[in-house]
């Protein structure tokens, strides 16, 4: 199964696709120095398969690569960062 995580800037969200099918997304607001994550959703057909965690990691890796900070307003993203201390340096 192929996994692809992309930044759909037109919809202000990171998307995760499994074999081409949209499996979930993480909505955000882009600021000058930070990305504020507001909502994460995984399609029920893909729940329990690690899709949300893969999406969070991919989105946060992209934010880090762009030199931006993160404001985790989304409870899922906040909880994921809390469980992965190597991403806490991104939190603003």
Residue, then its C-alpha position, 0 to 999 in steps of 0.5 A: x500500500x502506497x502512502x502519500x502526504x501532501x500539503x494542499x495549500x488551496x484547502x489549507x490542509x495536509x492530506x494523506x492518501x493511501x493507494x490514491x484514496x484520501x484517507x484523512x487530513x489535518x486542517x491548518x491556518x498558515x501564519x507568518x512564522x507558524x502553522x496553527x493546526x485546527x482539526x484532524x480527521x481520518x476517514x472511518x474506513x482507515x481508522x486504527x491503521x496508524x493513518x493519523x500518526x503518519x499524517x501528523x508526522x508527515x505534516x510536522x516534518x514538512x513544517x520543520x523543513x520550512x523553518x516554521x513553528x507549530x501552534x497545536x489547537x487540534x487536540x489530536x495534533x497536540x496529543x501526538x506531539x505530547x507523545x513524541x518529545x522530538x517534535x516538541x521543539x516545534x511548538x510555539 
